[in-house]
Amino acid sequence: MQTNTLPVDVRPESWTGRFDGDGAEHRRWWQAIAPYDAAADGDATARTRPAVVVGFCSDEGVRRNKGRTGAAAAPAAIRAALGPLAYHLDRSVFDAGDVVVEGEALEEGQQRAGTVVSALLDAGNLTVVLGGGHETAFASYLGVAGSSSVTSGKRLGVLNLDAHFDLRDAAVPSSGTPFLQMARAEAAAGRELQYAVVGISEANNTRTLFDTADRLGVKYLLDEDCSAEAVSEFVASFLAGIDVLYLTIDLDVLPAATAPGVSAPAAYGVSLPVISAVCRQVAASGKLLHLDVAELNPEFDVDSRTAKVAARLVNTLLG
């Protein structure tokens, strides 16, 4: 049997959780998930194609962006929160292990993570990256843009649930630069980045960032305008203009009371019911190609509250 030959640094470990019995009616995530094996690769066109989880253990981008470091420990925390959840999915889920950014070697780590994501996508899987700071997004983009799903000519859209544009023009890439990096990479490939953001905090994005967003044609909704109806219409309009979607969730889009364990807790934020509804809408669209969750910082979490929210959103997206 072919085994996992992906260039990961840490092989998947056994998950744990509450035990109620061995039958399907008792199954939880920790009982359902299995180490990734290429023999389990699926059909890229199937609604319930297998999902593969990959950890991206990095907070170098956050450090460069002068944020609160600690996000490198997030993949383990999200797995721990996912493990006890009841498993109601109609798809198989696998764990491919972690890519670890060592020291300041962010760019090299992003390249390796991109290689992993591309291979998994091309093998017919839905990919799920557990970050990591939001530098995770550029690693995800490298994987998505390098896959046949995009290089075959399908229109890619990037939907970001985030309080920040992350379009900073800086000399060194960081957690604040990934979407400007994407825009430049798309331009170099003769394409225009289709980028939309739900939850932008006007108070936490400078005029320069708004000007950059306008210049690039970024579509966005301010956090104060994120009613359930407005967000649903915004997301539907964005989905209508693309063929495949990369969804990225920066957990600081949520109010600080809901997601305290992030680098930059939100004073306002978008409510969890609205963010969860976006996840259901995206999952139902049939266009979801890849997703990631970023910016969980377990060091600042309260009762694993933010990790549990992250796990719940991943569970919703794969349902």
Secondary structure as UniProt FT lines:
FT   HELIX           24..26
FT   HELIX           29..32
FT   STRAND          34..35
FT   HELIX           38..40
FT   TURN            44..45
FT   TURN            47..48
FT   STRAND          51..57
FT   HELIX           60..64
FT   TURN            65..66
FT   HELIX           71..73
FT   HELIX           74..82
FT   TURN            83..84
FT   STRAND          93..100
FT   TURN            103..104
FT   HELIX           106..122
FT   TURN            123..124
FT   STRAND          126..131
FT   TURN            134..135
FT   HELIX           136..145
FT   HELIX           148..151
FT   TURN            152..153
FT   STRAND          156..161
FT   TURN            175..176
FT   HELIX           178..188
FT   TURN            189..190
FT   STRAND          194..200
FT   HELIX           202..204
FT   HELIX           207..216
FT   STRAND          219..222
FT   HELIX           223..225
FT   HELIX           228..240
FT   STRAND          244..250
FT   HELIX           251..253
FT   TURN            256..258
FT   HELIX           272..285
FT   STRAND          288..294
FT   HELIX           298..300
FT   TURN            303..304
FT   HELIX           305..318
//
